[in-house]
């Protein structure tokens, strides 16, 4: 048997360090067994998926020197490797489930499902589908489909019994079927959900081992049921420990930079970052801290994976990156600096910002210090503003941070519109809204044009700096909840505004 592993990122946002972590372990295990590593794009979330996001993920993994034997860009014997190009395959398998009585059409409206969940929570029950449409007759189903009623396809789940499976790291696991919802398999738009597509793809692409994050353990019963319904053997399961923040919470962008692009843009070396990810829950037999993925593959053993949540510690990563930097010879060190910030493409973006503001070349560095390095240290006093109180400053930074997280395009006009919308909503002057953002981004009240600066820095560094500003301002839990509520109201206001214009 040829070992075949895969990584299946969803192209709906930034390339996440968690994706790189899982990709590394899949690559290492496959190589340790002389097997194949496959990359598959799970792009069936039509509203959020984009080819741009997919390309960012591929580029980030390549920057880390993680390569794949089959994928959407390199092809292979088991393609297509984008789920959006495999819809006919999923429909065929959904029909098979329907014919065998292992799935059913559901016509329940979102309103009914919302009411059901509310009632279940009020009764202290786990929210889940109640099976209302499961026993509809074939004639009733046909009549409602022909009448044009919106519907989905759900999987049948036993009401009693226990799902038993083995995890290569955790041993035997049992989960009662009573805890498993009757999962939607095909959405009303005809696209499959993750749960149907992942099972079909893993079987047809001959995946032998599934290495993924432990957050997927509770989904195994759904997947095992589908494997059983189709009469297929389920691949070996390996659920890796989750990366965690220093406070033991799941690694999240609210508490730690999570985008691979952030680490590239601030000057971490790809080999250092990959080395660090290799230490997340795993160690070399000789306990050395500096090693590459090839070293890992030579000695890889699941038994050396620790189930304790590995802490993603920026100080430790910076220390490790320093070891790599200091090990370079002078020529290589200069090459790294040039490729990181002083390359011609980067300078071409920088020149329009500084050329008209420069009288001597020596004037350049003070203008761009916050663009090529860290911005100046922040203090709460730097955010003092004669037109804004402390609560308004926090609200502006909080709401813009949340708005920027949702952007699909990182362009000056889009950023301008975000700030203008917020100013209109808050009834503030545009320049007053920009004032605390200038400080958060540059560490000063006067700097190069704000939107050009944010475009140059990129979405990852910009958003991290806004979150760091909130930390400096000491936002309390009560404030955070208040601003979450305020932001939801702002979102409603924005939707109403869009509807009025259209």
C-alpha positions in Angstrom: 0.0 0.0 0.0 1.3 3.4 -0.9 0.7 5.9 1.9 -1.2 8.9 0.7 -1.9 12.0 2.9 -3.5 15.3 2.1 -4.1 18.9 3.1 -7.4 20.4 2.2 -7.5 24.1 3.0 -10.6 26.2 2.4 -9.7 29.3 0.3 -11.8 31.7 2.3 -9.1 33.9 3.9 -5.5 34.3 4.8 -3.1 31.4 4.7 -3.2 30.2 8.4 -0.2 28.9 10.3 -2.4 26.1 11.4 -2.7 25.0 7.8 1.0 25.0 7.5 1.4 23.0 10.7 -1.0 20.3 9.5 0.5 20.4 6.0 4.0 19.9 7.5 3.0 16.8 9.5 1.2 15.3 6.5 4.2 15.9 4.3 6.6 14.5 6.8 4.6 11.4 7.4 4.1 10.7 3.7 7.8 11.2 3.0 8.8 9.0 6.0 6.8 6.2 4.4 7.9 6.8 0.8 4.3 8.0 0.0 2.5 10.9 -1.7 1.2 14.2 -0.3 -1.8 15.8 -2.0 -3.2 19.3 -1.8 -6.9 19.7 -2.4 -8.9 23.0 -2.5 -12.1 22.8 -0.5 -13.8 25.7 -2.3 -17.5 24.9 -2.0 -18.3 27.9 0.2 -19.4 29.9 -2.8 -19.8 33.2 -1.0 -16.4 33.2 0.8 -14.1 31.1 -1.5 -11.9 32.9 -4.0 -9.2 31.9 -6.4 -7.2 34.8 -5.0 -7.3 33.2 -1.5 -6.4 29.8 -3.0 -3.3 31.4 -4.7 -2.3 33.0 -1.5 -2.4 29.7 0.3 -0.4 27.9 -2.4 2.2 30.7 -2.4 2.5 30.7 1.4 3.1 26.9 1.5 5.6 27.2 -1.3 7.4 30.0 0.5 7.7 27.5 3.4 9.1 24.9 1.0 6.2 22.5 1.4 5.5 20.9 -1.9 2.8 18.5 -3.1 2.7 15.6 -5.5 -0.8 16.3 -6.7 -3.0 19.4 -6.6 -5.0 22.0 -8.5 -1.9 23.6 -10.0 0.2 20.5 -10.7 -2.6 18.0 -11.7 -2.5 14.3 -10.9 -4.3 11.0 -11.6 -7.2 11.7 -9.2 -8.3 15.2 -10.1 -9.9 17.6 -10.4 -8.4 18.9 -7.1 -10.9 21.8 -6.6 -14.2 20.7 -5.1 -16.1 23.2 -7.2 -15.0 21.2 -10.2 -16.3 17.9 -8.8 -20.0 18.8 -8.3 -21.2 16.0 -10.6 -19.3 13.4 -8.6 -20.9 14.6 -5.3 -24.4 14.6 -6.8 -23.9 11.0 -8.0 -22.9 9.9 -4.5 -25.7 11.9 -2.9 -28.2 10.2 -5.2 -26.8 6.8 -4.1 -27.3 7.7 -0.4 -30.9 8.8 -1.2 -31.6 5.6 -3.1 -30.3 3.5 -0.3 -32.3 5.3 2.4 -29.2 6.7 4.0 -30.1 10.3 3.2 -33.3 12.3 2.8 -34.7 15.5 1.3 -35.4 18.2 3.9 -37.7 21.2 3.2 -37.6 22.9 6.5 -37.2 26.6 6.3 -34.4 28.6 8.1 -37.1 30.2 10.3 -38.4 26.8 11.5 -34.9 25.6 12.2 -34.1 28.7 14.2 -37.3 28.3 16.2 -36.4 24.6 16.8 -32.9 25.5 18.1 -34.3 28.1 20.4 -36.9 25.7 21.8 -34.2 22.9 22.3 -31.9 25.3 24.1 -34.7 26.5 26.3 -35.4 22.9 27.2 -31.8 22.2 28.0 -31.3 20.0 25.0 -28.5 19.8 22.4 -29.7 21.7 19.4 -30.1 19.5 16.3 -32.4 18.5 13.5 -35.5 16.7 14.8 -36.1 14.5 11.7 -39.4 16.1 10.6 -38.8 15.5 6.9 -37.1 12.1 7.3 -40.4 10.1 6.9 -41.9 12.0 4.0 -43.3 9.7 1.3 -41.7 9.5 -2.1 -44.8 11.1 -3.7 -44.7 14.0 -1.2 -41.0 14.6 -1.9 -41.6 14.6 -5.6 -44.6 16.9 -5.4 -42.7 19.5 -3.3 -39.6 19.4 -5.5 -41.7 19.8 -8.6 -43.4 22.7 -6.9 -40.0 24.4 -6.6 -39.7 24.2 -2.8 -36.2 25.0 -1.5 -34.6 21.9 -0.1 -31.4 20.3 1.1 -30.2 16.7 1.5 -29.5 15.4 5.0 -27.9 12.2 6.1 -29.7 9.7 8.2 -28.1 9.2 11.6 -29.1 6.3 14.0 -31.1 7.5 17.0 -29.4 4.9 19.2 -26.0 3.3 19.5 -22.4 4.4 19.6 -19.8 5.2 17.0 -16.5 3.5 17.8 -13.3 4.3 16.0 -9.5 4.4 16.6 -7.3 7.4 16.5 -3.6 6.6 16.0 -2.6 9.0 18.8 -5.5 8.7 21.2 -6.6 5.1 20.9 -10.2 3.9 20.9 -12.9 6.6 21.0 -16.6 6.2 21.5 -19.2 8.9 20.6 -23.0 8.3 21.0 -25.0 8.8 17.9 -27.5 10.8 20.0 -24.9 13.6 20.0 -24.6 13.6 16.2 -26.8 15.9 14.1 -28.5 14.8 10.9 -25.9 16.7 8.8 -26.8 18.6 5.7 -24.9 16.9 2.9 -26.0 19.0 -0.1 -27.0 22.6 0.4 -30.0 24.3 -1.3 -27.6 25.8 -3.9 -26.6 22.3 -5.0 -23.1 22.5 -3.5 -22.0 19.8 -1.1 -21.1 20.5 2.5 -17.6 19.7 3.8 -18.8 16.4 5.3 -20.0 14.7 2.1 -17.2 16.1 -0.1 -14.4 15.2 2.2 -15.5 11.6 2.5 -16.0 11.1 -1.2 -12.8 12.9 -2.1 -10.7 11.0 0.4 -12.0 7.7 -0.9 -11.7 8.5 -4.6 -8.2 10.0 -4.1 -7.1 6.9 -2.2 -6.1 8.8 0.9 -4.8 6.2 3.4 -4.1 8.5 6.5 -6.0 11.6 7.5 -3.9 13.9 9.7 -5.9 16.9 10.8 -6.6 19.1 13.9 -8.3 17.6 17.0 -11.3 19.9 16.5 -12.5 17.4 13.9 -12.8 14.5 16.3 -16.5 15.1 16.9 -17.1 15.0 13.1 -15.7 11.4 12.8 -19.0 9.7 13.5 -20.6 11.5 10.5 -17.7 10.6 8.3 -17.5 7.0 9.5 -21.3 6.6 8.8 -20.8 7.8 5.3 -17.8 5.5 4.7 -20.0 2.7 6.0 -23.0 3.7 3.9 -20.9 3.6 0.8 -19.2 0.3 1.8 -15.7 1.9 1.9 -12.9 1.5 4.4 -12.2 4.6 6.4 -8.6 5.9 6.3 -6.5 5.8 9.5 -7.3 8.8 11.7 -4.7 11.0 13.3 -6.0 14.1 15.1 -3.1 16.4 15.9 -3.1 18.7 19.0 -4.4 22.2 18.4 -2.0 25.1 18.4 -2.7 27.3 21.4 -2.1 30.9 22.6 0.0 31.3 25.8 -3.3 31.4 27.8 -4.1 27.9 26.5 -7.0 29.1 24.3 -7.1 28.0 20.6 -4.7 30.0 18.5 -6.7 32.9 17.1 -5.9 36.1 15.3 -7.5 38.1 18.2 -4.5 37.0 20.4 -1.7 36.1 18.0 -0.8 36.8 14.4 -2.1 33.7 12.5 -1.4 34.5 8.9 1.7 33.0 7.3 2.0 36.2 5.3 2.4 38.2 8.5 5.5 36.2 9.5 7.0 36.5 6.0 6.4 40.2 5.9 7.9 41.0 9.3 11.1 39.1 8.4 10.9 35.6 9.7 12.8 33.1 7.6 10.7 30.3 6.1 13.0 27.6 7.4 12.8 29.0 10.9 9.0 29.1 10.9 8.8 25.6 9.5 11.3 24.4 12.1 9.2 26.0 14.8 6.0 24.4 13.6 7.8 21.1 13.7 8.3 21.5 17.4 4.6 21.9 18.0 3.8 18.8 19.9 6.7 16.8 18.5 10.4 16.5 19.2 13.5 14.9 17.6 14.8 11.8 19.2 18.0 13.6 20.1 16.0 16.6 21.4 17.8 19.1 19.2 15.8 22.2 18.5 17.1 23.1 15.1 16.2 20.8 12.3 14.5 20.8 8.9 11.6 18.8 7.4 13.9 16.3 5.9 15.4 15.6 9.3 11.9 15.1 10.6 11.0 12.7 7.9 14.0 10.5 8.6 13.0 9.8 12.2 9.2 10.6 12.2 7.1 8.5 14.6 3.6 9.2 15.8 4.6 8.1 19.2 6.7 11.3 19.6 3.6 13.5 19.2 2.5 14.9 22.5 -1.3 15.4 23.0 -0.8 18.5 25.3 -1.8 21.6 23.4 1.4 23.1 22.0 1.9 26.8 22.8 2.6 29.1 19.8 5.1 31.4 21.5 6.3 34.4 19.5 9.4 34.9 21.8 10.5 31.3 21.2 9.9 31.7 17.4 11.9 34.9 17.4 14.8 33.3 19.3 14.8 30.4 16.8 14.7 32.8 13.8 17.7 34.6 15.4 19.6 31.3 15.4 19.0 30.9 11.7 19.9 34.5 10.9 23.1 34.4 12.8 24.1 31.2 11.1 24.0 32.8 7.7 27.3 34.0 6.1 27.4 37.7 5.3 26.5 37.3 1.6 23.5 35.2 2.5 22.4 37.6 5.2 22.5 40.5 2.6 20.6 38.4 0.2 17.9 37.8 2.8 17.6 41.5 3.6 17.3 42.3 -0.1 14.7 39.7 -0.8 12.7 40.7 2.2 12.5 44.5 1.9 15.0 46.0 -0.4 14.0 44.2 -3.6 13.0 46.3 -6.6 9.3 45.3 -6.4 9.1 46.6 -2.8 11.0 49.8 -3.6 8.7 50.4 -6.6 5.7 50.5 -4.2 7.6 52.6 -1.7 9.0 55.3 -4.0 5.6 57.0 -4.8 5.1 57.5 -1.1 8.4 59.2 -0.3 9.9 60.8 -3.4 7.9 64.0 -3.3 8.6 64.3 0.4 12.3 63.9 0.3 15.1 66.5 0.0 18.0 64.2 1.0 18.3 60.5 0.8 18.9 60.6 4.5 15.3 61.8 4.9 13.9 58.5 3.7 14.6 56.3 6.7 12.7 58.4 9.3 9.7 58.5 6.9 9.5 54.7 6.4 10.7 53.3 9.7 7.2 52.0 10.5 6.8 50.5 7.0 10.0 48.5 6.9 10.2 47.7 10.6 8.1 47.9 13.8 6.3 51.1 14.4 7.3 53.2 17.5 6.1 51.9 20.8 2.5 52.7 21.7 1.2 54.2 25.0 -2.3 55.1 25.9 -1.3 58.8 26.0 -0.4 58.7 22.3 -4.1 58.2 21.5 -5.2 61.4 23.4 -7.3 63.5 21.0 -9.1 66.8 21.7 -12.2 65.7 19.7 -12.5 62.1 20.9 -12.9 60.5 24.3 -11.2 57.3 25.3 -14.3 55.2 24.6 -14.6 56.6 21.1 -11.0 55.9 20.3 -11.4 52.2 21.3 -14.7 52.0 19.3 -13.1 53.3 16.2 -10.1 50.9 16.3 -12.3 48.0 17.3 -14.8 48.5 14.5 -12.2 49.1 11.9 -10.3 46.0 13.0 -13.5 43.9 12.6 -14.3 45.5 9.3 -10.8 44.9 7.9 -11.0 41.3 8.9 -14.0 40.9 6.6 -12.5 42.5 3.5 -12.0 40.5 0.4 -9.9 43.2 -1.4 -7.1 45.1 0.3 -7.0 48.4 -1.7 -6.8 52.0 -0.8 -10.3 52.9 -2.1 -11.8 50.0 -0.1 -10.0 51.0 3.1 -11.1 54.6 2.6 -14.7 53.5 2.2 -14.6 51.5 5.4 -13.3 54.5 7.4 -15.8 56.9 5.7 -18.7 54.5 6.5 -17.7 54.3 10.1 -17.4 58.1 10.4 -20.8 58.6 8.9 -22.3 56.0 11.3 -20.7 57.6 14.4 -21.4 61.1 13.3 -17.8 62.1 13.4 -15.5 64.0 11.1 -13.5 61.8 8.8 -10.2 63.2 9.9 -11.1 62.6 13.6 -11.8 58.9 12.8 -8.4 58.6 11.1 -6.4 60.1 14.0 -6.3 57.0 16.2 -5.7 54.8 13.2 -2.6 56.9 12.3 -1.2 56.3 15.7 -2.0 52.5 15.7 -0.4 52.0 12.3 2.7 54.3 12.6 3.1 55.1 16.3 2.8 58.8 15.6 0.2 61.4 14.7 1.8 62.5 11.5 3.1 60.0 8.9 2.9 59.1 5.2 -0.6 58.9 3.7 -2.6 56.4 5.8 -4.3 54.4 3.2 -1.1 54.1 1.1 0.7 53.0 4.2 -1.8 50.3 5.0 -1.8 49.0 1.4 2.0 48.9 1.5 2.1 47.1 4.9 -0.6 44.6 3.7 -3.7 43.3 5.5 -1.8 41.1 8.0 0.5 43.6 9.6 -2.2 46.3 9.5 -4.7 44.2 11.4 -2.1 43.0 13.9 -1.2 46.6 14.7 -4.8 47.5 15.2 -5.2 44.6 17.6 -2.0 45.5 19.4 -3.4 49.1 19.8 -6.5 47.7 21.5 -4.2 45.7 23.9 -2.3 48.9 24.7 -5.5 50.7 25.4 -6.4 48.0 27.9 -9.9 47.0 26.6 -11.8 45.2 29.3 -14.0 42.2 28.8 -17.1 44.4 29.5 -15.9 46.9 26.9 -15.3 44.1 24.4 -18.8 42.8 24.7 -20.2 46.3 24.5 -18.3 46.9 21.2 -19.4 43.5 19.8 -23.0 44.6 20.3 -22.2 48.0 18.9 -20.5 46.5 15.8 -23.5 44.3 15.1 -25.7 47.4 15.1 -23.2 49.0 12.8 -23.4 46.1 10.4 -27.2 46.4 10.4 -26.8 50.1 9.6 -24.5 49.3 6.7 -26.8 46.8 5.2 -29.7 49.2 5.4 -27.5 51.9 3.8 -26.6 49.5 0.9 -30.3 48.6 0.4 -31.3 52.3 0.3 -28.7 53.0 -2.3 -29.7 50.0 -4.5 
